[in-house]
Amino acid sequence: NAGVTQTPKFQVLKTGQSMTLQCAQDMNHNSMYWYRQDPGMGLRLIYYSASEGTTDKGEVPNGYNVSRLNKREFSLRLESAAPSQTSVYFCASSETANQPQHFGDGTRLSIL
Amino acid sequence: DQQVKQNSPSLSVQEGRISILNCDYTNSMFDYFLWYKKYPAEGPTFLISISSIKDKNEDGRFTVFLNKSAKHLSLHIVPSQPGDSAVYFCAASEGTDKLIFGTGTRLQVFP
């Protein structure tokens, strides 16, 4: 049972390039989330999807777009990467709101 | 403005003793609180949660205490083990999907 799988694990981009981070969960969860973790900042919510077909902004949505492709998959897109988006990105899922979220192992993204 | 604060960046505890990790929050509408543990190069792992209708929840060596009047949450680990060495995050929500995380406390358990 893989849980939450994120790809890629590492990526280096140049400023202005675009990229999609992929996330898939096999727990039949309804809700999925994207966070970023920066030093001294904890985890901050970028976007979330409470159910298939819906997405909502979190704390720090600027510069990102998301797609809930189906119940299993939730992708995060950077259209024009900026150095300020250098971070570790975590995807998570939960059965519903107010249930514990299960996290993937993260994507380490560096933007030069 | 940080709604969930973990004011101790690090904590060092001897194996077998109690570890107490603290968390303060400012939003009185928070009604669900969680603790996560994170090892390097891995995602956070859920440890224990508590809803605002309770003041204590216990799961094995882990106990979470909630003091709503003080807006304070604590995690007790008894007895502490070397495998507990990790970064611990508290998180809170107000009945929605949006979790607000603290900045984390690094716990080191030494022999």
Boltz contact constraints between the chains, C-beta under 6 A:
constraints:
  - contact:
      token1: [A, 31]
      token2: [B, 97]
      max_distance: 6.0
  - contact:
      token1: [A, 42]
      token2: [B, 101]
      max_distance: 6.0
  - contact:
      token1: [A, 42]
      token2: [B, 102]
      max_distance: 6.0
  - contact:
      token1: [A, 42]
      token2: [B, 103]
      max_distance: 6.0
  - contact:
      token1: [A, 42]
      token2: [B, 104]
      max_distance: 6.0
  - contact:
      token1: [A, 43]
      token2: [B, 101]
      max_distance: 6.0
  - contact:
      token1: [A, 45]
      token2: [B, 98]
      max_distance: 6.0
  - contact:
      token1: [A, 48]
      token2: [B, 97]
      max_distance: 6.0
  - contact:
      token1: [A, 50]
      token2: [B, 97]
      max_distance: 6.0
  - contact:
      token1: [A, 90]
      token2: [B, 43]
      max_distance: 6.0
  - contact:
      token1: [A, 97]
      token2: [B, 96]
      max_distance: 6.0
  - contact:
      token1: [A, 97]
      token2: [B, 97]
      max_distance: 6.0
  - contact:
      token1: [A, 98]
      token2: [B, 32]
      max_distance: 6.0
  - contact:
      token1: [A, 100]
      token2: [B, 46]
      max_distance: 6.0
  - contact:
      token1: [A, 103]
      token2: [B, 43]
      max_distance: 6.0
  - contact:
      token1: [A, 103]
      token2: [B, 44]
      max_distance: 6.0
  - contact:
      token1: [A, 104]
      token2: [B, 43]
      max_distance: 6.0
  - contact:
      token1: [A, 105]
      token2: [B, 42]
      max_distance: 6.0
  - contact:
      token1: [A, 105]
      token2: [B, 43]
      max_distance: 6.0
  - contact:
      token1: [A, 106]
      token2: [B, 43]
      max_distance: 6.0
